[in-house]
Amino acid sequence: MKRKPPMTKEQRRQQGKETRAQIRQDARKHPALFTTYVVLRVLVLLVMVREVFNGDYYNVFLCGLTLVLFMIPTFVEHRLHINVPNTLEIIILLFIFSAEILGEIQEYYLILPFWDTMLHTMNGFLMAAIGIAMVDILNRSQKFRVQLSPAFVALVAFCFSMTVGVLWEFFEYGMDVFFHTDMQKDTWIYAVSSVNLNPDGHNVPVQVAVDSVVVNGETWPGYLDIGLIDTMKDLLVNFIGAVIFSVIGALYIMGRGKGKFAPRFIPRLKKEELPPPSEEGGLLKPISLEEEPSASHEEQQGKGKKQQKNG
């Protein structure tokens, strides 16, 4: 495999000019997205500088991670030739900022009890949109001539969203167990219902109020649940978000691509940027949503032979 020759100084200068020109063009074409991106990056950098002076290098790492995550939509657009709608990209940027900077560093998870619930609901919504996009790309591929029903696409998108939510809960559990964090936020419980508390030994739950618990000589106001309730609540709101967008996506596909809301969240292939198709046909060569796939070459030949026989 031949290596590409290194770029000359003039070529690097020219590439830099083209990059700056592209940035200026994008800023004029998508002012809201560009402003959001710049403002959020500046805020993250300011927080990073503050945390460096405070000596909290874990928060510095979170700021660096946030800056890297901000680049994901750009990577998807330029490397995978997928158009990420501006509305979806802005929400993704705000989601990352809200989770890492506001939630972790500014402690919004503790200050605002609904903060974590809001983010998990949004995660279920967005992952369902991405799931529909993944299926839709294959559903309209010329290599895979399989026209899936809107209900099946919605089901796949829902399952994809829930799978991502479950995997995230696995990640939180792993971090808590192996690195002694508290990503699965604990919950105070003031009553317990269990069959083990039934004095007669029957399979009938008995509810017992928890007035206080003594741990290492310290009195607690109740029983401290270590993440179970938080995990189930997160999965429940992820379920709600996934169901909402799965239904929206199914209605959008049933309408043959009509509507203005769903396209704001569903990524699509950039037809004009796709690499030239191979002789065998490319997997990601899209078929227009408004057009039915044309008959295959073999089918057309078969129709021609039948016409000749009838003639």
N, C-alpha and C positions, 0 to 999 in steps of 0.2 A: 504494500500500500504506500503510494507516494505521499510524502509530506508537502503541505503547502509551503512555498517559500515565505520567509518572514516579510512583513510589510516594511516598506521604506518609510523614512521620516515624512516624506511628502504624502504618501498614502495614508499614514496615520493622521496627518493634519487634515487631509481631505475627508477622511472618515469622521473626524471630530466635527468638521463643518456640517456634514450631512446630518449627524446626530443632533446638533444644536438646531439646525433648520427644521428637522422633524419634530423636535420638542416645541419650537415656536408654532409650528403648524398645528400640532395637537392642542396647544393651549388656546389658539384661536378657534379651533373646531369644537373643542369640548371644554368651555371655560369653567363650568361647575365642577367637573371631575378634576381638572387641573388645579383649581383653587383648593378643593378638598385635600388632594394629595399633598400639595405644598404645605398647607397649614398644619396638617397632621404630622408631617415629617419634622417641621420646625418645632412643634410642641414636644415631640418625642426627643429631639435633640436637646431641647432646653431641660427636660426632665432628666435626661442622661447626665448632662453637665452637673445638675444639682445633686444627683445621687453620687457622682464621683467625688464631689466636695464633702458629701456626708459619709463617704467611705462604705456605702452599701453596694457592694459589687454584684450581689445577686440581682438587685434592681437594675444595675447597669447592664447585666446580661439580658434581662427581660426587655430593656429598651433596644438593645442590639437585635434581639430576636424579632421584635416588632418591626424594625426597619427591614429585616430580611423578608418577613411575611408580607409586608406591603408590596414587594416585588412580584408576588405570585401571579396576580392578574396580568401584569405586563409579560411575564414569562409565558403564560398560557397563550396570550395573543400572538406573540412574535415567534415562539418556538413551535407551538402546536397548531398555528393557523386557525385559532378559534376566536371568534369575536365575542368578547364579554360585554354585555350591554352596560351603558354608563350607570344606570340605576343600580344594577347588581354590583358593579365594581365599587361604587360609593358606599353601598351598604356593607360590603366586605371590609373595606378600609375602616369604616366606623365600628364594625363588629370587632375587628382586631384591636383597635385602639381602646374600645370600651372594655374588652376582656383583660388585656395585658396592662395597660397604663392606668385606666380608671379603676378597674376591678381589683387588680393585684397591688399596684404601687400606691394608688390613692385610697385603697381599702373600701371601695364602694360595695364590695361583697358583704362587708360588715355594717356599713353605714345605712345602706338601702337593702332591706331584706328581699325585695322583688328583683334586684339586679341580676342575680344568677338565673332566676326563673325566666326573665325576659330574654337573656342571651341564649338559653337552651331552646326556648320557643322559636327564636329567630334561626337558630342552627337547624332545627327540624324543617323549617320553611325553606331555607336556602338549599339544604342538601337534597330536598325533594326536587327543587328546580334543576339542580345539577344532574340528578338522576334522570329526569325527563330529557335533558339535553343529550346525555350519553346514549339513551335508547333511541332518541329521535335521529341522531347522527347515523346509527346503524340501520334504523328503520327506513331511512331514505337513501341508503347506499345502493349503488348500482351492482356491487358484487353480491350483497345479501339482499336479494329481491323478496324480502319477507315483509309484508304489510301487517304490522301488529295492530291489534284493536286498541282504541283509546283506553279502555278499562284495563287491559293488560299493561300498557305503558304506565298508567297511573299506579298500578300495583307494584311494578318493578321500582318505580321512583319512591314509593312509600317504603318498600323493603330496604332500598339503598339508604334512605335517610335514617331509618331506625338502626340499621347495621352500623352506620357511622356513629350514631349516638351511643350504642352499646360499646363500641370500640373505645370511644372517649371515656366512658365510665370505667372500662378496664384500665385505661391509662391512669386515671385518677386514683384508682385503687392501688395500682402498682407503685405510684409515687408515694402514696401514704404508707404503704407497707415497707418498701425498700429504702426510701429516703426520709421517712418520718415527717412528711408534710401533712397538710390538712386540706387537700383539695376537695375531698368529700366532707363538706362542712357538717359538724356534729349538731345534734338537735336535743334540746331538753325535753324529756317525757315525764309527765306528772301522773300517769296512770298506765298500768300494765294489764293486758287481758291474755290469760294463758290457761290451758288445761292442766299444766303442771302445778298450778296453784289451787286446783280443786281438792278439797280435803278428803272427798270420798273416792278419789282416783278415777272418776268417770271422764269420758271424753266430752266434757262440757266446760267451756272457758269460764273462768272467774276473773272479774275485773277487780284489781286492787289499786287503790290510790297510793302514789309514792309521795309521801310528805317530805322525806329527807333521806339522803344516802350518805353514809360515812365512809370516806376513802382516805386511808393513811392518817386517820385522826381528824380529817377535815370534813365538815358537814356540807353536802351539796344540796341544792334546792330540789333535785329530782334525779331521775335516771338519765345518763348521758348516752344517747344513741350515737354510735360511731359510724355514721355514713349511710345506713340502710335507707332511712326516710329520705335523705337528700338525693340518693341515687334514684329511688323510685319516683320522686317528684320530678327530677330532671328528665327521666324517660317518659313520664306522662306528658309533660309539656312539649317534649320533642315529638311525641306521637300526635299531639294537637296540631303543631306546625306542619308536620308531614302530611296529615290528612287534608289540611286546608289547601296546600299547594297542589297536592295530587289531584284533588277535585278540580281545581282551577286549570291545571294542565290537561286533564282529560277533556274538559269542556272546550279548551282552546284547540286541541287536536280534532275533536268532533266538528268544530266549526271550520275545519280546513285552513287553520292559520289566521282566522279573523279575530280581531280583538286587539286592544292596545295595552292591556295590563300585563298579561303573561309574557309577551316578548321582552318586556323590561327586565326579566329575570332569567330567561332561558338563553344560554350561550349557543351560538351557531357557528358553523364552519365558514371561513373566509374563502369563498370560491375563487376570488381573483388571486389569492396568494398560495393556492395549493400547488405542490410540485407537479410537473407534467406526469400524466398517468402512464403506467407501464403497459406493455403489450397485453398482459393478462388482465389489466384493469385494476384500478386502485380501490382499496377498501373504503377510503374516505371521500370518494368522489360523490358529491351529493346530488340528489334529485330534488327538483323544486317541489315545494309543498303543494303548490297549486296544480302541478302537472302529474298525470298518471304515468308510471313507467311504461316506456314503449315496449312492444313485443320483442322477444329475442330473435336473433337471426335465424335459428332453427325453426321457430314458429312461423316466421314470414315465408321461409322456403316451403314449409308444409302447406301453407295456404296457397302458395303459387302452384304447387303440384296438383292440388285438388281442383283449382280452377282450370288447369290444362286438361285433366281427365273429364271434367264436366263439359268442356268445350269440345 
